[in-house]
């Protein structure tokens, strides 16, 4: 069975057990009403509104309403046309020919063409946080005419189509970017797109406002007049915002309130397994710290982490304890055994003693700085880690900051020792997991790429081989070998696999219509009152 079909079946089975997607456009059982503005309560502000340099989900929650990809996927992981009307792949898997949609206009009135596709894919390959891996095999993008784009690969990339969604790789307007320095473009702060909503205003520290695109290529859509992302302090504030009606929905809920919220007939609480993003809380070691460079120390700290406690006390049972960074939905690839470090403080103390770090007179062995991706639950996880490591005599200082500060501190300044991160492990290990170990990230730093600065030539070689392997049995063996090595080296590991929990007002309809779950375009969303 080919990779695309096999993965589709795996993801379909996973989704079927956990989500019930709204029908695709044109299949609605109720008659949508036009008008109204939908407000999202978002904890924290993105650094940009275009995921070219920062792919954080805070960006994705807004960008997907403005920008579109070539394709999208439904709950069965079946691709559907968006900016590409159709596509075909050559027999050798080295040429993807996309026939583009006619009559699509950018929000500034210019025509969407194949030149935009070429620019976007090559730009993401050059500077995107995942692009150097996901698009490593793109040799060129040919544009024989304005409505045809041919992606030419140097080697097979069986996961390529799944990377071409609006959330992952949106098509950007080539005319909005200077060719020499992409960061100089104002498009990241005031994006021009082809999507159902047009950027209107970004009031820093407060909100982003979008308005209905009156010239959207999907005639009659969107139903809504606008969309607002309102930035609040934390998950408790997002919950209150939806309860009081100040916001219509949030994908960042205070987990401690879930049972109470379920009793409110005006609210809907929906828990999804996100088989596209496969989000996880990942614990990372800075291997440039000479203490953490010792494998025994990393093993010891892993033994001091009770994943079940984190799931029960912080995520209230909605997450799933994990170890491997390769998600469990990939049953042929995932192997948790190499990451089995049972919670055992006695074992942890023993390993630290053997590593040459006995407790001092004050009971302290050494001190470490712990950073975390700004989030209420990650802050609680950091506080738990400070407590449990403290029982070993490891003094932990928690270092806080907003998202921009976090990214700079971890990936540029290297001002951390331990890190609790939120990582999207994505739709294929090459696209989402390789970056956590890829040594290229040391000389080419990018957000969410190898924060540990792990460098293992054998692991690099195995990932390179798996990226182009079309034999599923061989590819599974490569990924399992990677897990054997990294489970012992332990530069990082998943603590828990995270669900997507949506809290919405019941009068908000068709919020979830694709595999993007909370990060869809809202083109067919509507309010019943």
C-alpha positions in Angstrom: 0.0 0.0 0.0 1.4 3.4 -0.9 2.3 5.9 1.8 -0.5 8.4 1.1 -3.2 5.8 1.2 -1.8 4.0 4.2 -1.5 7.3 6.2 -5.0 8.3 5.1 -6.4 5.1 6.6 -4.5 5.5 9.9 -5.6 9.1 10.3 -9.1 8.3 9.2 -9.4 5.6 11.9 -8.0 8.0 14.5 -10.4 10.8 13.6 -13.4 8.6 13.4 -13.0 7.7 17.0 -12.7 11.2 18.2 -14.3 13.9 16.0 -17.4 14.4 14.1 -16.7 17.0 11.4 -19.4 19.3 10.1 -20.3 18.7 6.5 -18.4 20.2 3.6 -19.8 23.4 1.9 -23.0 22.6 0.1 -24.0 19.7 2.4 -25.3 21.7 5.4 -28.4 20.3 7.0 -29.5 23.8 8.2 -29.9 26.9 6.2 -27.0 29.2 7.1 -27.8 32.8 8.1 -25.7 35.6 6.7 -24.2 38.4 8.8 -22.6 38.7 12.2 -19.0 38.8 13.5 -17.3 35.8 15.2 -14.9 36.6 18.0 -12.1 34.2 19.0 -10.7 34.5 22.5 -6.9 33.9 22.2 -4.5 33.7 25.1 -1.5 35.7 23.9 -0.6 37.5 20.7 1.2 36.1 17.7 4.5 37.6 16.5 3.2 37.7 12.9 0.0 37.1 10.9 1.8 35.1 8.2 3.4 31.7 9.1 6.4 32.3 6.9 8.9 32.9 9.8 6.9 31.7 12.7 4.5 28.7 12.4 3.0 29.0 15.9 -0.7 28.1 16.2 -1.4 31.6 17.4 -0.5 32.8 13.9 -2.4 29.9 12.2 -5.6 30.8 14.1 -5.8 34.1 12.2 -3.8 33.5 9.0 -6.1 30.7 7.7 -8.9 33.2 7.4 -6.9 35.4 5.1 -4.5 33.1 3.3 -5.2 29.9 1.5 -3.3 26.8 0.3 -3.4 24.8 -2.8 -5.5 22.1 -1.1 -7.2 21.2 2.1 -8.2 17.9 3.8 -11.4 16.6 5.2 -11.9 14.4 8.3 -11.0 11.3 6.2 -7.7 13.0 5.2 -9.0 13.2 1.6 -7.6 16.2 -0.3 -10.0 18.8 -1.7 -9.2 21.6 -4.2 -8.7 25.2 -2.9 -6.4 27.4 -5.0 -5.5 24.3 -7.1 -8.5 23.0 -9.1 -6.7 19.7 -9.8 -3.3 18.1 -9.7 -1.5 15.1 -10.9 1.8 13.3 -10.0 4.2 11.8 -12.4 4.9 8.0 -12.3 8.3 8.6 -10.7 6.9 10.9 -8.0 9.2 13.8 -9.1 6.7 16.2 -10.7 3.5 17.5 -9.2 1.5 19.5 -11.7 -1.2 21.8 -10.3 -3.9 23.4 -12.4 -4.8 26.6 -10.6 -8.2 28.2 -10.1 -9.3 30.8 -12.6 -10.4 34.3 -11.6 -9.0 34.4 -8.1 -8.0 37.9 -7.0 -5.7 38.9 -4.2 -7.3 41.2 -1.7 -5.6 44.2 -3.4 -7.2 43.3 -6.7 -4.2 41.8 -8.4 -4.5 38.4 -10.2 -3.4 35.2 -8.4 -1.1 33.3 -10.7 1.5 30.5 -10.8 4.2 33.0 -10.0 2.7 33.3 -6.6 2.9 29.6 -6.1 6.5 29.5 -7.2 7.5 32.4 -4.9 5.7 30.9 -1.9 7.1 27.4 -2.1 10.6 28.6 -2.6 10.3 31.2 0.1 9.0 28.6 2.6 11.9 26.3 1.6 14.4 29.1 2.2 13.2 30.6 5.5 10.2 28.6 6.8 10.7 27.0 10.2 9.9 23.6 8.7 10.7 24.5 5.0 14.3 23.4 5.0 13.1 19.9 5.8 9.6 19.7 4.2 10.7 21.2 0.9 14.3 20.1 0.9 13.6 18.0 -2.3 12.0 20.8 -4.3 14.5 21.6 -7.1 12.3 24.1 -8.9 8.8 25.3 -9.5 8.0 25.7 -13.2 5.3 28.1 -14.4 4.6 27.3 -18.1 1.5 29.5 -17.9 -0.3 31.7 -15.3 -2.6 28.9 -14.2 -0.1 26.0 -14.2 2.6 25.3 -11.5 4.8 22.3 -11.7 6.7 21.4 -8.6 9.9 19.6 -9.6 11.6 17.4 -7.0 15.2 16.1 -6.9 14.0 13.1 -4.9 10.6 11.7 -4.0 8.7 13.5 -1.2 5.6 11.2 -0.5 4.3 13.6 2.1 4.4 16.7 -0.1 0.7 17.2 -0.9 -0.2 17.1 2.8 2.1 20.1 3.4 0.3 22.3 1.0 -2.7 23.4 3.1 -3.5 27.0 4.0 -2.4 26.6 7.6 0.9 24.9 6.8 2.0 26.5 3.6 -0.3 29.3 2.5 0.3 30.8 -0.9 1.6 34.4 -0.5 1.4 37.3 -2.9 4.8 37.5 -4.7 4.3 41.2 -5.4 4.1 42.0 -1.7 7.7 40.8 -0.9 11.0 42.3 -1.8 13.2 39.6 -3.5 16.3 40.2 -1.4 14.9 40.4 2.2 11.6 38.8 2.9 11.5 40.2 6.4 11.3 43.7 5.1 7.8 43.1 3.7 4.9 44.7 5.7 2.8 41.7 4.6 3.5 39.8 7.9 1.7 42.5 9.8 -1.0 43.4 7.3 -1.3 40.4 5.1 -2.8 40.3 1.6 -4.6 37.0 0.8 -7.1 35.3 -1.4 -9.2 34.0 1.5 -12.7 34.7 2.7 -11.7 37.5 5.1 -9.6 40.6 4.4 -7.2 42.1 7.0 -8.6 45.3 8.5 -6.7 46.2 11.7 -4.1 44.9 14.2 -4.4 46.8 17.5 -1.3 45.6 19.2 -1.9 44.0 22.6 -5.7 44.0 22.0 -7.1 42.4 18.8 -6.9 41.6 15.1 -9.9 42.5 13.0 -10.9 41.0 9.6 -13.8 41.9 7.4 -15.7 39.9 4.8 -14.1 39.5 1.4 -16.8 40.8 -1.0 -15.0 39.4 -4.0 -14.2 35.9 -2.7 -13.9 33.3 -5.4 -16.4 31.0 -3.6 -19.6 32.8 -4.6 -21.9 33.5 -1.7 -19.2 32.9 0.9 -18.4 33.7 3.6 -21.6 34.0 5.5 -20.1 36.1 8.3 -19.4 39.8 8.1 -16.2 39.6 9.9 -13.8 37.9 12.4 -12.0 39.3 15.5 -9.2 37.6 17.4 -9.2 39.2 20.8 -6.1 38.7 22.9 -6.6 37.9 26.6 -4.3 37.0 29.4 -4.6 33.3 29.8 -6.9 30.2 29.5 -9.0 31.3 32.4 -9.7 34.6 30.7 -10.6 32.8 27.4 -13.1 30.6 29.2 -14.7 33.6 30.9 -14.9 35.5 27.6 -16.9 32.7 26.0 -19.1 32.2 29.1 -20.0 35.9 29.2 -20.6 36.2 25.4 -17.7 38.5 24.8 -16.2 35.8 22.5 -17.9 33.1 20.5 -15.2 30.4 20.8 -11.8 29.5 22.0 -9.4 26.7 21.4 -7.5 27.4 24.7 -9.7 26.3 27.6 -9.1 26.3 31.3 -9.0 22.5 31.8 -10.1 22.8 35.4 -13.4 24.3 34.2 -14.3 21.6 31.7 -16.8 19.7 33.8 -18.6 22.9 34.9 -18.7 24.2 31.4 -20.3 21.0 30.1 -23.3 21.7 32.3 -24.0 25.0 30.5 -26.7 24.4 27.8 -25.5 27.5 25.9 -22.0 26.2 25.5 -20.5 23.2 23.7 -17.3 21.6 24.8 -15.6 19.5 22.1 -12.5 17.4 22.5 -10.7 16.5 19.2 -7.7 14.4 18.3 -5.8 16.5 15.9 -4.3 14.1 13.5 -2.9 16.8 11.3 -1.0 18.9 13.8 -0.5 16.2 16.4 0.4 18.7 19.1 2.5 17.6 22.1 4.1 19.1 25.1 7.8 18.4 24.5 10.6 18.6 27.1 13.9 19.7 25.7 17.5 19.8 27.1 20.1 22.4 26.1 23.0 20.0 25.3 25.4 22.9 25.2 25.1 23.0 29.0 28.0 20.8 30.2 25.9 19.2 33.0 23.0 18.3 30.6 25.5 17.1 28.0 25.9 14.0 30.2 23.4 11.4 29.2 23.0 10.1 32.7 21.8 13.5 33.9 19.1 13.6 31.2 18.0 10.1 32.1 17.8 11.0 35.7 15.6 14.1 35.1 13.3 12.0 32.8 12.8 9.5 35.7 11.7 12.5 37.9 8.8 13.4 35.6 5.4 11.7 36.3 3.6 12.0 33.0 0.4 10.5 34.5 0.4 13.2 37.1 0.8 15.9 34.5 -2.1 14.6 32.5 -4.4 14.2 35.5 -3.5 17.3 37.5 -2.8 19.8 34.7 -4.8 18.5 31.7 -7.5 16.9 33.8 -7.3 13.6 31.9 -7.8 15.1 28.4 -4.2 14.5 27.3 -2.4 11.3 26.8 1.0 10.5 28.3 3.6 10.1 25.6 7.3 9.6 25.2 8.1 9.3 21.5 7.9 12.4 19.4 6.5 10.2 16.6 2.8 10.4 17.2 0.9 7.2 18.2 -1.5 7.7 15.3 1.3 6.5 13.1 1.0 3.0 14.3 3.6 1.6 11.9 6.2 4.1 13.0 5.6 4.9 16.7 7.6 3.1 19.3 7.2 4.2 22.9 9.5 1.6 24.5 12.8 3.5 24.0 11.3 6.4 26.0 10.2 4.3 29.0 11.6 6.2 31.9 9.2 5.3 34.8 8.7 7.9 37.5 11.3 6.9 40.1 12.9 9.5 42.2 15.2 7.0 43.9 16.5 5.9 40.5 16.9 9.6 39.5 19.0 10.3 42.6 21.1 7.3 42.0 21.9 8.3 38.4 22.8 11.9 39.5 25.2 10.6 42.1 26.8 8.3 39.6 27.1 11.1 37.1 29.3 13.0 39.6 26.8 15.5 41.0 26.3 14.7 44.7 24.2 17.0 46.9 26.1 19.8 48.5 25.8 20.8 52.1 22.6 22.8 51.3 21.1 19.8 49.5 21.6 21.3 46.1 23.4 19.5 43.2 23.3 22.2 40.5 21.0 25.0 39.2 19.2 25.2 35.8 17.1 27.7 33.9 13.7 26.5 32.7 11.8 28.2 29.9 8.3 27.4 28.6 6.2 28.3 25.6 3.9 31.0 26.9 0.7 29.2 28.0 -1.2 28.7 31.2 -0.8 24.9 31.1 2.9 25.0 30.2 3.5 27.4 33.1 1.8 24.9 35.4 4.0 22.1 33.9 7.1 24.3 34.5 6.0 24.8 38.1 5.6 21.0 38.5 9.0 20.3 37.0 10.6 22.9 39.3 9.0 21.1 42.2 9.9 17.5 41.2 13.5 18.4 40.2 13.8 20.2 43.5 13.3 16.9 45.3 16.5 15.7 43.6 18.5 18.7 44.7 18.2 20.4 41.3 17.4 24.0 41.8 15.3 25.4 38.9 14.7 29.0 38.0 11.6 29.5 35.8 12.3 32.2 33.1 9.1 33.8 31.6 8.5 36.0 28.7 6.1 36.6 25.8 6.2 34.5 22.6 8.7 36.8 20.8 11.0 36.8 23.9 10.6 33.0 24.2 11.6 32.4 20.6 14.6 34.7 20.8 15.8 33.3 24.1 15.6 29.7 23.1 16.6 29.7 19.4 18.9 32.8 19.1 20.3 33.7 22.5 20.4 30.1 23.8 19.5 31.5 27.3 18.0 28.4 28.8 18.8 24.9 30.1 15.5 23.1 30.1 12.5 23.9 28.0 8.8 23.0 27.9 7.7 23.5 24.4 4.6 23.0 22.3 5.4 21.2 19.1 3.2 20.3 16.2 4.5 16.9 15.2 2.3 17.1 12.1 1.1 14.8 9.4 4.3 12.9 8.8 7.5 12.4 10.8 9.6 14.0 8.1 7.6 17.2 8.2 7.1 17.5 12.0 9.5 15.3 13.9 12.8 15.5 12.0 13.2 19.2 12.9 13.5 18.3 16.6 16.7 16.4 15.9 18.0 17.9 12.7 21.6 19.2 13.1 21.0 21.7 10.3 19.1 23.7 12.9 22.4 24.4 14.7 23.9 26.5 11.9 20.5 27.6 10.6 18.5 28.4 13.7 14.7 28.7 13.3 11.8 28.6 15.7 10.9 25.1 16.8 13.9 23.5 15.1 16.3 21.5 17.3 16.3 23.6 20.4 18.5 21.0 22.1 21.3 21.5 19.5 21.4 17.7 19.1 24.0 16.5 16.6 24.0 12.8 15.6 25.1 12.0 12.0 23.4 8.6 12.1 20.1 10.1 13.0 20.5 12.8 10.3 21.2 10.0 7.8 18.2 8.0 8.8 15.9 11.0 8.5 17.3 11.8 5.1 16.7 8.2 4.0 13.2 8.1 5.4 12.2 11.4 3.7 12.5 9.8 0.3 11.7 6.1 1.1 8.7 4.9 -0.8 8.8 1.3 0.6 6.7 1.5 3.8 8.4 -1.5 5.5 11.8 0.1 5.1 10.5 3.5 6.2 9.0 2.1 9.3 12.3 0.4 10.1 14.1 3.7 9.7 11.8 5.6 12.0 12.0 2.8 14.6 15.8 2.9 14.5 15.6 6.7 15.0 13.5 6.1 18.1 15.9 3.5 19.5 18.8 6.0 19.2 17.0 9.1 20.4 15.3 7.3 23.2 18.7 6.6 24.7 20.4 9.9 23.7 17.3 11.7 25.0 17.9 15.3 23.7 14.1 15.7 24.1 10.9 13.7 24.5 7.2 14.2 24.4 5.6 14.5 27.9 1.9 14.3 26.8 0.1 14.3 23.4 -2.3 17.2 23.5 -5.9 17.3 22.3 -7.6 20.3 20.7 -10.4 21.4 23.1 -12.9 23.9 21.7 -15.3 25.8 23.8 -18.0 27.5 21.7 -21.4 29.2 22.0 -24.0 26.8 20.6 -25.2 29.5 18.2 -21.9 29.3 16.3 -22.4 26.7 13.5 -20.0 25.0 11.1 -16.9 26.0 13.1 -15.1 22.7 12.4 -15.4 21.5 8.8 -11.9 20.2 7.9 -9.0 18.4 9.5 -7.8 21.9 10.5 -10.3 21.7 13.4 -9.9 25.0 15.3 -7.7 26.6 12.6 -10.1 26.5 9.6 -11.0 29.4 7.3 -14.5 30.0 8.7 -15.8 30.4 5.1 -18.9 28.4 5.9 -19.3 29.3 9.6 -22.4 31.2 10.6 -24.4 32.3 13.6 -27.9 31.2 14.3 -28.8 34.4 16.2 
